[in-house]
Amino acid sequence: MSPVVSLLLLALAVPMSAALLALAAPAVEAHAVALEGKYLVGRIAALVALVILLPLLIALAAAVLLSSRGPMLFRQRRVGEGGEVFEMLKFRSMRAGDASGFVPAAGAAPGGVEGTDRRTAVGRFIRRTSLDELPQLWNVVRGDMCLVGPRPERPEHVARFSTDVPGYAARHRVRVGLTGLAQVSGSRGASDIGRRAEMDNAYIDGWSLGLDLRILGRTVGAVLRGAE
């Protein structure tokens, strides 16, 4: 049996096992078991996706390296589940420069072009198509992130929003995601941070496998349309 088939069978077995355990467990424990099943299946799916997408990843890495001087990957500290800080990966889309003085508008989440536009031609394309986010599949495999959940933010912004925005800190009850309900509902990039926090918490409170599948489907549609 091939490794890919084995991984797919395991991916099917995990949620089935979680469902059986949930039948014999209290509601709170069942929810925790279901979440762990979701995370494990997501890690397997991300690993399979990395293998399948390897030729595309190599081509994108080469394009980034040829577009300008600098590293292939952009690494940025983000806040994950329980306030843990991790290094989130992206393909580099900008030339070297300093955007450390950028402060988002009051009430708005950071996102899009911050400060001087330093994007390369390749960078504009991979950001418009969200291909710059593909290295985050490795973050999912590592367990820093999952496929669907609240999008992670930088520590300095989390500290400010946790003080200024009601419910913002509660977003970190679960693992952060590659995509989320807020992102597919219009709260992407430099959008209203209060609304994003509300939608993230609504997602957490109403989480289900069906909801995750709908969000993933809408994410694919958004990527195909191309949006920054």
N, C-alpha and C positions, 0 to 999 in steps of 0.2 A: 504493500500500500504506500502511495506517495506521501511525503510529508505534508503537502498542501491538503490532501484529502483527510489525513489524520487530524490536522488542525481544524478543518471544517466540521468533522464529526465531534471533536471536543467542544467546538463552539455551540453545537446543537445540544450536546449533553449537559453543559453547564446550566443553562436556563431551565431545562427540564428537571434537573436535580434540585435547583433552587426552588422551583415550584412545589416539588414534593415535600421539601423541608418546610416550606412556608405553611403547608396545610397542617403541620403538627406544631407550629410555633405561634406564640402570641403575636399580635399585629405589629408591634414595634420591632420585635426580633425578625419577623418575616420581611419587613421593609428593609432591614439591614442586610439580610441574606440576599434579597433581590438585588440590592445595590451592588453588593460584592460580585454577584453573578454578572451584572451589567459591566462592571469594570473589567472582569476577567475576559469576558467575550470581546469587549472593546480592544483589549490588549492583543488578543489573538487576531482579530480582524485587522488591526493596524499593522501587525507583523506581516500578515499575508499581503496587505496592500503595498507595503514597502518592497516586498519581493516582486510583486507584479509590476510595480511602477519603477523598478530599478533603472531600466533604459531611459525613461523620461527624467528621472532624478539626475542621472549622469549628464544628460544633455543640458538640463537646466543649470547644473553646477558649472559646466564648461562655459555656457553663455554668460553666467554671472562673472566668472573669472576673467573672461575676455572683454567684458564691457567696461571695466575700470579697475584700477589698482585697489587691492583690499582682499579680505578673506572671503571665502565662499559663503560662509554662514554668518548671520547676525545673531548674536546672543544677548538676551536681555533678561534682567531679573524680574520675575513676576511672582505674585502671591497666589498660592494654591489653597487646597483644603486645609482648614484649621489654622490658616495664617502662615503656613510653611512657605518659604521663599525657594524658588527653583529657577533654573536657567531655561527660558523658552527659546526655541530655535526657529529661525526663518532663513530663507535665502536672502542674501544681502541685496537690497534694491537701490541703495543710495551710494553716492560718492562719500569719501571721508569728509567729515566736518563736525561741527559742534552744534547740537540742538538742545543742550542742557538748560538753556535759559527759557525754554518754551513753557508757558503756563496756559492751560486751556481756559476758555471763557467761563465766567461764573455759571454754574449749573449745567455745564456741558462736559461730557466725557472726552478724554483725549482721543485722537484718531485722525486718519488721513495724513495730509502733509503738515508737519509741525515746523514752523519757522520757514527758513529758506528752502525752496524746492531743490533738493540735491539728487533727485531720482535720475538714474540712467535710463537710456532707451529701453533696455531689457527690464529694468526695474519698473517702469511704467506698465509694461505688458504683464509681468508676473503679479503685480499688485492688482491690476484690473481684473485678472482672471483668478486671483487668489492662489496662484501656483506658488507664491512665496511662502505660503503656510504649510506646504507639504512636509517639510522637515519636522513639524510638530507631531507627525505620526510616530516619530521616535520618542517624543515626550509621552505619548500615550502608551507605547510599549514599556517605557521605564516606570509608568505609574504616576508620573507627575500630573497628567491630564487624562481625560476620557474623551470619547467621541462627542458627546452632547452634555452640556452643562454651562454654567455661567462663564463668560470669557474672563480670563485672568487679567489683572492690571498691575502696574508698577507699584512698588512699595510706597513711594512718596505720595502717589495719588490715592492709594488705599487708605493711608493714614488720614488724609484730608477728607475724603468722602465718608469714611467711617464716623467722623465727627460731625460733618455737615449734612449728610443725607440719611434720613430715617430708614432703617432696615438694610443699609448697605453692607454692614459687617456680617449680617445673617446669610449673605450669599456664599460665604465660605464654609457653610455646613456640609457641603458636598464637594466632590472633586470638580475642578474647573474643566471646561471643555473646548474642543476645536470649534464648535459652533453651539448656538443656543437659541432658545425661544426669542429672546430680545433681538438677536441679530437677524432672524428671518422675519421679524415683525416690524422692521423699519428702524430699530434702535441700534444702528451700526455706525461705527466711526464717531464723529463729533456730534453725538445726539444728546438728548436730555438724560442726565445721569439718574435723576429721580425716577423717571419712567423705566429706565433700564433695571434699576434695583427692584422696582415693583414686579416687573415681568420675570426677573430671575427668581425671586422668591415665590411667585405664583407657579413657576415651572417646578421648583423643588417641592412645593406643597402638593401639586397635582401630578407628580411624575408617574409615568407608566411606560411600558415598552412601546405601546402604540403611539404615544406622544413623541418619543424619541425617533421612531421611524418616520413620522410625519415631518419632524424638524430636519432630519437628514435628507428627505426627499425635497423639501423646499430649499435646502442649502444647495443641493445639486442644481436645481433650477436657477438659483441666483448666480451660481458660478458660471453656468452656461450663458447666462445673459451678460455677465461681465459687469462688475460694480466694485468701486473702491470703498 
